[in-house]
């Protein structure tokens, strides 16, 4: 049986025209969809900024929106190419299940991110300590939280473990208690030491009078006495006040001859002829 060249040529032309047009339309949809997604992302980000949406929540919602829009665009492109949507959705579901099993840790981090943004144990800008790390919260992403340390290092904490561990947040309360430990010789007059510390407190306007400052003896050893000074200040003043009080206390103790503890040990040596031991 001889092939009809004209029929074959017509079939090829029809196929090229039909699927070429579909391919071209799908490509146009992809280009326009990419542009629309970019514009929508910018629009939503600006809208959330104007509405005062929390800084911790904006990147998370933006990521969710971006993923959703891209999934919709891919579905539109596949539908335009003529693929059966039921089969495509089944394939997509199977792929999603396989990816989910392979990325159980990532899904745990995703759930942790949702939990963190719902409960809000910390926000962007808070200083926290968790999982042996400390720093200022820079970003809360879908899968991880980004910290910036005081020496400008970047730390990425996975949200799954972070949502289920102990987190210390230093930025929640407006005030903090500064505890200073001064160790002096046991031979000093405790009343005089307390008076010097109280004068230092009275001279510093950063020290809050409510709650009232406390100067107490917290340890009494063989050669030393530890005097704990507990004062309250506004949160931004914590470290400057801590450093200044220690430096000023040292200068005041030296000026008023407050002795520092000097440990002493007595060593006994025995002579070979059995004489009494001599102290060294």
C-alpha positions as CSV (number, residue, x, y, z in Angstrom):
1,X,0.0,0.0,0.0
2,X,1.5,3.3,-1.2
3,X,1.6,6.2,1.2
4,X,-0.3,9.3,0.2
5,X,2.3,12.0,0.4
6,X,-0.2,14.8,0.3
7,X,-2.2,13.4,3.2
8,X,0.9,12.9,5.3
9,X,2.0,16.5,4.6
10,X,-1.4,17.8,5.5
11,X,-1.4,15.9,8.8
12,X,2.0,17.2,9.7
13,X,1.0,20.8,8.9
14,X,-2.3,20.4,10.8
15,X,-0.4,19.0,13.8
16,X,2.2,21.7,13.7
17,X,-0.4,24.4,13.4
18,X,-2.5,23.0,16.2
19,X,0.2,22.3,18.7
20,X,2.4,25.1,17.6
21,X,-0.4,27.6,18.4
22,X,-1.0,25.8,21.7
23,X,2.7,25.9,22.5
24,X,2.9,29.6,21.6
25,X,-0.1,30.5,23.7
26,X,1.3,28.5,26.6
27,X,4.6,30.4,26.3
28,X,2.7,33.7,26.2
29,X,0.7,32.6,29.3
30,X,4.0,31.7,31.1
31,X,5.6,35.1,30.3
32,X,2.5,37.1,31.2
33,X,1.9,35.0,34.3
34,X,5.5,35.6,35.5
35,X,5.0,39.3,35.1
36,X,1.7,39.2,36.9
37,X,3.1,37.2,39.8
38,X,5.9,39.7,40.2
39,X,3.5,42.6,40.2
40,X,1.1,40.9,42.6
41,X,3.9,40.0,45.0
42,X,5.0,43.7,45.1
43,X,1.4,44.9,45.4
44,X,0.7,42.5,48.3
45,X,3.9,43.4,50.1
46,X,3.2,47.1,49.8
47,X,-0.4,46.5,50.9
48,X,0.7,44.6,54.0
49,X,3.3,47.3,54.7
50,X,0.6,50.0,54.6
51,X,-1.8,47.9,56.8
52,X,0.9,47.5,59.4
53,X,1.2,43.7,59.1
54,X,3.8,42.4,61.5
55,X,7.4,42.3,60.1
56,X,7.7,38.6,61.1
57,X,4.6,37.7,59.1
58,X,5.2,39.6,55.9
59,X,8.0,37.4,54.4
60,X,6.0,34.2,55.4
61,X,2.8,35.3,53.8
62,X,4.7,36.5,50.7
63,X,6.4,33.1,50.3
64,X,3.0,31.3,50.6
65,X,1.4,33.6,48.1
66,X,4.3,33.2,45.6
67,X,4.2,29.4,45.8
68,X,0.4,29.4,45.3
69,X,0.6,31.7,42.3
70,X,3.3,29.6,40.6
71,X,1.3,26.4,41.1
72,X,-1.7,28.1,39.5
73,X,0.4,29.3,36.6
74,X,1.8,25.9,35.9
75,X,-1.7,24.4,35.9
76,X,-2.8,27.0,33.4
77,X,0.2,26.3,31.1
78,X,-0.3,22.5,31.3
79,X,-4.0,22.9,30.6
80,X,-3.3,25.0,27.5
81,X,-1.0,22.3,26.2
82,X,-3.9,20.0,26.1
83,X,-2.8,17.6,28.9
84,X,-5.7,15.9,30.7
85,X,-6.0,17.7,34.0
86,X,-7.2,14.7,36.0
87,X,-4.1,12.8,35.0
88,X,-1.9,15.8,35.7
89,X,-3.5,16.4,39.2
90,X,-3.0,12.7,40.0
91,X,0.7,12.9,38.9
92,X,1.1,16.1,40.9
93,X,-0.5,14.5,43.9
94,X,1.8,11.5,43.7
95,X,4.8,13.7,43.3
96,X,3.7,15.8,46.2
97,X,3.4,12.6,48.4
98,X,6.8,11.4,47.4
99,X,8.4,14.8,48.0
100,X,6.6,15.0,51.3
101,X,8.0,11.7,52.5
102,X,11.4,12.7,51.3
103,X,11.2,16.0,53.0
104,X,9.7,15.2,56.3
105,X,12.2,17.4,58.1
106,X,11.3,20.4,55.9
107,X,7.6,19.8,56.5
108,X,8.3,19.8,60.2
109,X,10.2,23.1,59.8
110,X,7.2,24.5,57.8
111,X,4.8,23.5,60.6
112,X,7.2,25.1,63.1
113,X,7.2,28.3,61.1
114,X,3.4,28.4,61.1
115,X,3.4,27.8,64.9
116,X,6.0,30.5,65.5
117,X,4.1,33.1,63.5
118,X,0.8,32.1,65.2
119,X,2.0,32.0,68.8
120,X,4.7,34.8,68.3
121,X,7.2,33.9,71.0
122,X,9.5,36.4,69.3
123,X,9.3,39.0,66.5
124,X,11.8,40.5,64.0
125,X,14.1,42.8,66.0
126,X,13.9,40.8,69.2
127,X,17.1,39.5,70.8
128,X,16.7,35.8,71.7
129,X,18.7,32.8,72.8
130,X,17.7,29.3,71.6
131,X,19.5,26.0,70.8
132,X,22.7,27.3,72.2
133,X,22.7,30.4,69.9
134,X,21.9,34.0,70.6
135,X,21.2,37.0,68.3
136,X,18.7,39.5,67.0
137,X,15.9,38.1,64.9
138,X,16.5,39.3,61.3
139,X,14.0,37.2,59.3
140,X,11.3,34.5,60.0
141,X,11.1,32.4,56.9
142,X,8.9,29.4,56.1
143,X,11.5,26.9,57.0
144,X,14.0,28.8,59.2
145,X,14.6,31.8,61.4
146,X,17.6,34.0,60.7
147,X,19.6,35.6,63.5
148,X,22.2,38.3,63.4
149,X,24.8,38.2,66.2
150,X,26.5,41.1,67.8
151,X,29.7,40.4,65.9
152,X,27.8,40.4,62.6
153,X,27.5,36.6,62.0
154,X,24.4,35.1,60.4
155,X,22.8,32.1,62.1
156,X,20.0,30.0,60.5
157,X,17.8,28.1,63.0
158,X,15.4,25.5,61.6
159,X,11.8,26.3,62.6
160,X,10.9,22.7,63.6
161,X,13.2,22.3,66.5
162,X,13.0,26.1,67.3
163,X,9.2,25.8,67.8
164,X,9.6,23.0,70.3
165,X,12.6,24.2,72.3
166,X,13.1,26.7,75.1
167,X,13.5,30.3,73.8
168,X,14.7,33.1,76.0
169,X,13.5,36.5,74.7
170,X,15.3,39.5,76.1
171,X,13.2,42.1,74.2
172,X,9.7,41.4,75.6
173,X,9.8,43.4,78.8
174,X,10.5,47.2,78.9
175,X,12.9,46.9,81.9
176,X,15.6,44.5,83.0
177,X,17.4,43.8,86.3
178,X,21.2,44.3,86.4
179,X,23.0,42.1,88.9
180,X,26.6,43.2,89.8
181,X,28.8,41.0,92.0
182,X,31.6,42.7,94.0
183,X,34.0,40.5,95.8
184,X,36.1,42.2,98.4
185,X,38.4,41.2,101.3
186,X,36.8,39.8,104.4
187,X,38.6,42.5,106.4
188,X,36.7,45.4,104.9
189,X,33.9,47.3,106.6
190,X,30.8,46.0,104.9
191,X,28.9,49.1,105.8
192,X,31.4,51.3,104.1
193,X,31.4,49.1,100.9
194,X,27.6,49.3,100.9
195,X,27.7,53.1,101.2
196,X,30.1,53.4,98.3
197,X,27.9,51.2,96.1
198,X,24.8,53.2,97.1
199,X,26.5,56.5,96.2
200,X,27.3,55.1,92.7
201,X,23.7,54.1,92.3
202,X,22.4,57.5,93.4
203,X,24.7,59.2,90.9
204,X,23.4,57.3,87.8
205,X,20.1,58.5,86.4
206,X,19.6,55.3,84.4
207,X,19.0,53.3,87.6
208,X,15.2,53.0,88.3
209,X,14.0,53.5,91.8
210,X,11.1,51.1,91.4
211,X,11.7,48.3,92.0
212,X,14.1,49.6,94.7
213,X,17.8,48.7,94.4
214,X,19.1,46.0,96.6
215,X,22.6,45.6,98.1
216,X,23.0,42.3,99.9
217,X,25.8,39.9,100.9
218,X,25.4,36.7,98.9
219,X,28.5,34.8,99.9
220,X,30.9,34.7,102.8
221,X,34.1,32.8,102.3
222,X,37.4,32.4,104.2
223,X,39.1,35.4,102.6
224,X,36.3,37.2,100.7
225,X,32.8,38.6,100.9
226,X,30.6,38.8,97.8
227,X,28.2,41.7,97.7
228,X,25.4,41.4,95.1
229,X,23.9,44.6,93.8
230,X,20.6,44.3,92.0
231,X,19.3,47.4,90.2
232,X,16.7,47.9,87.5
233,X,16.9,49.9,84.3
234,X,15.2,50.3,80.9
235,X,16.1,47.6,78.5
236,X,18.4,49.6,76.2
237,X,20.5,50.8,79.2
238,X,21.3,47.3,80.4
239,X,24.8,46.7,79.0
240,X,26.0,50.4,79.2
241,X,24.9,50.5,82.9
242,X,26.5,47.1,83.6
243,X,29.9,48.1,82.1
244,X,29.9,51.6,83.7
245,X,29.0,50.4,87.2
246,X,31.8,47.8,87.2
247,X,34.3,50.4,86.1
248,X,33.2,53.1,88.5
249,X,33.0,50.6,91.4
250,X,36.7,49.6,90.8
251,X,37.7,53.3,90.8
252,X,35.7,54.0,94.0
253,X,37.1,51.0,95.8
254,X,40.7,52.0,94.9
255,X,40.1,55.6,96.0
256,X,38.7,54.5,99.4
257,X,41.2,51.7,100.0
258,X,38.7,48.9,99.8
259,X,41.0,45.8,99.8
260,X,40.5,42.9,97.3
261,X,40.6,39.3,98.6
262,X,44.1,37.8,98.6
263,X,44.1,34.0,99.2
264,X,46.7,32.8,101.7
265,X,48.1,29.3,102.1
266,X,50.3,28.0,104.9
267,X,52.9,25.4,103.8
268,X,54.6,23.2,106.4
269,X,58.0,21.6,105.8
270,X,59.4,18.8,107.8
271,X,63.2,18.5,108.4
272,X,65.0,15.2,108.1
273,X,66.2,15.3,111.8
274,X,62.7,15.3,113.1
275,X,62.6,18.8,114.3
276,X,59.3,20.7,114.5
277,X,57.8,21.8,111.1
278,X,58.5,25.3,110.0
279,X,55.9,27.5,108.4
280,X,56.8,28.9,105.0
